[in-house]
Amino acid sequence: MIRSGLVYGAALTVALACLNLLLPSSCSAQAPKVVIEGYIRQMGTGAALEGDVNVIEGVAARVVTNYRTDSRGHFRFESAAAGQKILVAKAPGHVSVTRVLAPPTGPMVEVNFQLAPAVKVSGWITDTKGVPVDGATVRVLYPGEPLVFALEQEIGNAQTDASGRFVLPYVRSQANFVLEISKPGYLPAFSPRLATQAAEIKDLRVQVEMRRGGAIRGVVEDRSGRSIPGVVLDIRALAAVEPAGFVGSSVAALEATSRRAVTSPDGRFSLAGLPLGPVVLVARHEAYKPAKVEVPVPGEDQTVEIRLTLEKR
């Protein structure tokens, strides 16, 4: 009874506010809505799939809302009519499908999805000498296809064990793909192009060249030689780390070439796994003028020491 009283009390407050001409915003009309409805079915068979539809809205601050299907794979929900939406349909054991939905022109939109069964890929990663690559992250890339949205389980993010073994349970069927292998202190490595021709790929053996990256470490000081903590360093490596002609969305390549560090209480910083070639560092601190310096990384497993001086604003 107390809970009901609170609900009705809130409704009464709003009703009274609507009688006050000084509060027009409280009585403004609701934003237009649109009904989005459809089915999730299995590709090829047309069988109904119980799953979910994620709706992603917004640009700077994205809002993700999840809607569950019924046993027939049917979903129906109401959403704000304004703005572009990204719809992601998913179901257990299947690869998700993404649709970009333009602002609708009518009160209802029908969107149907067909999901293909996922392929399970497992195997081992070794270096060129046949030594297992342990503690590495293995991801799946589809060359030539920029990602609009991807579920983590489908990207992979699988960790290799002591024997270099990995398991990727959500690889697309009938697709060409590349494995991206990343490990702290090393440059990212990529497998040759592979293909899924069966429902499961077992004992895949991928041999990659694991090359240690270079490192930069140093200290940031003011003119008097005092170390400056909390300096933000944006580091951009100019050398490419992806294979020639490769077009994809490599997380490891982005992390290797575009990094950020913050100086410690003693003004020091350190970054490893950088590619051979020029690296641009931009240092920023609210009390000092920004500084930019270009540093050459001479080679694999080599460290460059720098000392950076910032001027007071």
Buried (B, 14 or more C-beta within 10 A) or exposed (E): EEEEEEEEEEEEEEEEBEEEEEEEEEEEEEEEEBBBBBBBBBBEEEEBBBBBBBBBBEEEEEEEEEBEBEEEBEBEBEBEBEEEBBBBBBBEEBBBBBBEBEEBEEEEBEBBBBBBBBBBBBBBBBBEEEEBBBEBBBBBBBBEBEEEBBEEBBBBEBEBBEEBBBBBBBBBBEBBBBBBBBBEEBBBBBBEEBEBEEEEBEEBEBBBEBBBBBBBBBBBBBEEEEBBEEBBBBBEBEBEBBBEEBEBBBBBBEEBBEBEBEBBEEBBBEBBBBBBBEBEBEBBBEEBEEBEBEBEBEEEEEBBEEEBBBEEE
